[in-house]
Every structure is written in structure tokens, then in C-alpha cells.
Amino acid sequence: MTTNDDTIYETEGILPDRRRYQAELWQLGPSYHMTIFTPQTDGESADDVAQKIEAALIQFCGTQYRRVEPVFRASDPFWSYNVVVCDDHDQFVSHLPIISRTESFSVWYGDRRVELLTPRPRHQ
């Protein structure tokens, strides 16, 4: 599957701690980003949620460009985990949640193909 400049891909799932998440893959200029929204829990820090998301969903293959911050969606507190997936020169993430029942996903920059893999579920 490939994308173009007008496409946003979304998926939903459940983290190992049983919290639901919603993930969106989007393009901003020459880079692709993924934002993952998950509800906040009491006493959890941005570093805590980053570790949980990365253990379950994200695998880096280059520089780790990430930002985690609290947001409100429909008046409820959520975490917004944002990661730069790739730009027109480099790929930073090799695995991320994309679309249900899809094992891989490609984006194109001219003649250069960037392939992303969906993480396999980790057993507890």
C-alpha cells in the first residue's frame, strides 16, 4: 500500500495495559509523522507513556524524534505521542501501528521507497 500527499491513515488498538489508543499517520511537507492518542492515567508521566508505547508499538531505526504531551480530546485528558517516521532523506522508524491486517506499508519520495512494518503482538 502506498500513500500520497492527501492521505491520512488511522488505526486503533489496545496497549498491553488494556488502554485503547488511536494512531494517525500524516504528512507535513517532506516528512511523515505518527501521532498516537491514549487516555492519561493518574500519576503517569510523559516518559512513562513513551516507554509503554515504544515497547508495544514503535521501533526506531534512526534518530528518535519524539514528543509526548498532555492534551484534551472531547474534554478528556489524553497523551499525544508524536514521532517523526521519515523525511525525504532518512527513515527514523521501522515499525509502527498502521492499518489492521496490514503487515507492511510504503511511502514514496520520488524514486525512493520507505517501507514500514507493523509490529507483531507481544505476548505477556
Beta strands, then each sheet from edge to edge (+ up, - down):
strand 1: 9-14
strand 2: 20-28
strand 3: 31-39
strand 4: 59-60
strand 5: 66-73
strand 6: 76-86
strand 7: 93-95
strand 8: 104-109
strand 9: 112-117
sheet 1: 1+ 2- 3+ 6- 5+
sheet 2: 4+ 7-
sheet 3: 8+ 9-
end
